[in-house]
Amino acid sequence: MPKSKIEVLDCKLKGDTTNDADTAGILAVNADINIRRSTLAHFKSGAIMITALPQNMVFIAENEIMTCETAGIYMQGRSSKPVVLNNKIKFCRSVGITTNLDVDANICGNEVTLCEKGLEILNNKSRCIDNIIDKAHENGILVLGDNKATKCTPSLWRNKIRNCGANGIFVSGE
């Protein structure tokens, strides 16, 4: 709900591993969220899924995310400014962290290990600093700028990308 706020601190969330249900760990729509020091595992529809407005405070830090299928962390929302800091994401059959369409995220100090893809920056200007992407099955970082309605000008600084199945950093426009 708009004007909602949720704080998830030191929690353990586990998805449905017996019924193959389409569960998500945390789904936040236009809310302020603070998720810290928590463990999220076994979610078919993603561990943390966010749609934010520019005025929403979104802070995701020091979490451990494992074995998710759609995404570890997915963020969207024009001009939103989520902060994703020092998370460990591993064993996801998808992308570790995705920012979509005109998000202005700060993604710093995260470790993404043994995921399908490391980071996806889709048509936005997020800043990715000091992240470690290790053993991504496909691209370590994918930057896609195929939407003319928004600028795709991300900043990639001091990231360590190791042992990827395809490219370390792959940039594609139209």
Secondary structure, DSSP 8 states (H G I E B T S, - for coil): -TTEEEEEES-EEE--SSS-----SEEEESEEEEEES-EEE--TT-SEEEE--TT--EEEES-EEES-SSEEEEEE-TT---EEES-EEES-SSEEEEEESS---EEES-EEES-SEEEEEESS--EEES-EEES-SS-SEEEE---TTS----EEES-EEES-SS-SEEEE--
